[in-house]
Amino acid sequence: MYFVIVPGGFGAYSIESFELLDEAKDRVKELIETVRRTAKMAQEIPMKIKVEVEI
C-alpha cells in the first residue's frame, strides 16, 4: 500500500491510499502539475511486533 500525503491549510494534511506504486506516482504528478507545490509519498511497511508484559 502506498500513501500520498498532501499538505492542507493550517497544518492539516490529506492522506490518500493506493494499491499500486504507479497509481501513487501518477497522483503525485497530477497534484504538482495542477494545484499543489508539494506532495509526499510513503510506503506501508508491515511489521510484526511482539509485546511481553510482566506483572
VEXSERO-92163 format. One record per residue: residue in three letters; x, y, z of N, C-alpha, C in turn. Coordinates in steps of 0.05 Angstrom, whole numbers, padded with zeros to 5 digits, always signed. Example, Ala and Ser with C-alpha at 12.3 -4.5 7.8 and 13.67 -1.06 7.14 Angstrom:
ALA+00264-00114+00156+00246-00090+00156+00264-00066+00156 SER+00257-00045+00142+00273-00021+00143+00258+00001+00157 
//
This chain:
MET+00017-00023+00000+00000+00000+00000+00018+00025+00000 TYR+00010+00044-00015+00025+00069-00018+00007+00092-00009 PHE+00019+00112+00003+00004+00135+00013+00015+00161+00000 VAL-00004+00178-00008+00004+00205-00018-00006+00225+00003 ILE+00013+00240+00013+00007+00259+00035+00008+00287+00023 VAL-00014+00302+00026-00016+00329+00014-00021+00349+00036 PRO-00003+00369+00039-00007+00389+00060-00031+00406+00053 GLY-00047+00412+00074-00070+00430+00070-00065+00455+00085 GLY-00085+00469+00092-00082+00494+00107-00080+00490+00137 PHE-00067+00508+00150-00065+00508+00179-00054+00482+00191 GLY-00034+00471+00179-00021+00447+00189-00036+00421+00185 ALA-00057+00421+00170-00073+00397+00165-00061+00382+00141 TYR-00065+00356+00140-00056+00340+00117-00078+00323+00107 SER-00078+00318+00082-00097+00299+00069-00080+00275+00061 ILE-00090+00251+00067-00076+00226+00060-00093+00209+00042 GLU-00082+00201+00019-00096+00184+00000-00081+00158-00002 SER-00094+00135-00004-00081+00109-00005-00085+00097-00033 PHE-00064+00082-00042-00064+00069-00068-00052+00042-00065 GLU-00062+00023-00081-00051-00004-00080-00026-00007-00097 LEU-00024+00008-00119-00001+00005-00137+00016+00030-00136 LEU+00042+00025-00140+00062+00047-00140+00056+00067-00163 ASP+00050+00056-00186+00045+00074-00209+00021+00092-00205 GLU+00000+00083-00192-00023+00099-00185-00015+00122-00167 ALA+00001+00116-00147+00010+00137-00128+00028+00157-00142 LYS+00046+00148-00159+00064+00167-00174+00047+00185-00192 ASP+00027+00174-00205+00010+00190-00223-00005+00211-00207 ARG-00014+00204-00184-00029+00224-00167-00010+00246-00158 VAL+00015+00239-00150+00034+00260-00142+00040+00279-00165 LYS+00044+00268-00189+00049+00284-00213+00026+00302-00218 GLU+00001+00292-00216-00023+00307-00221-00025+00330-00201 LEU-00020+00325-00176-00022+00346-00155-00001+00368-00160 ILE+00023+00360-00167+00044+00380-00170+00039+00397-00195 GLU+00029+00385-00217+00024+00399-00242+00000+00418-00239 THR-00020+00411-00224-00044+00427-00223-00047+00445-00199 VAL-00046+00435-00175-00054+00450-00152-00032+00456-00132 ARG-00019+00435-00124+00000+00437-00101+00028+00440-00110 ARG+00044+00452-00092+00073+00454-00097+00087+00430-00086 THR+00076+00418-00065+00089+00395-00053+00069+00373-00048 ALA+00079+00349-00049+00064+00325-00042+00085+00304-00035 LYS+00079+00287-00016+00097+00267-00007+00085+00239-00011 MET+00102+00220-00016+00093+00193-00020+00107+00175+00001 ALA+00092+00156+00012+00103+00138+00032+00093+00110+00026 GLN+00108+00090+00036+00101+00062+00032+00095+00050+00059 GLU+00074+00034+00060+00068+00020+00085+00088-00003+00088 ILE+00099-00006+00111+00118-00028+00116+00106-00046+00138 PRO+00096-00069+00130+00084-00087+00150+00105-00097+00171 MET+00097-00097+00196+00116-00105+00217+00101-00123+00236 LYS+00115-00142+00247+00105-00159+00268+00118-00150+00294 ILE+00102-00142+00313+00113-00132+00338+00103-00151+00360 LYS+00122-00160+00376+00115-00178+00399+00119-00162+00424 VAL+00099-00162+00441+00100-00147+00466+00097-00167+00489 GLU+00115-00165+00508+00114-00181+00532+00111-00163+00557 VAL+00093-00171+00574+00088-00155+00599+00091-00173+00623 GLU+00107-00164+00642+00110-00179+00667+00096-00163+00689 ILE+00082-00178+00706+00068-00165+00728+00079-00176+00754 
//
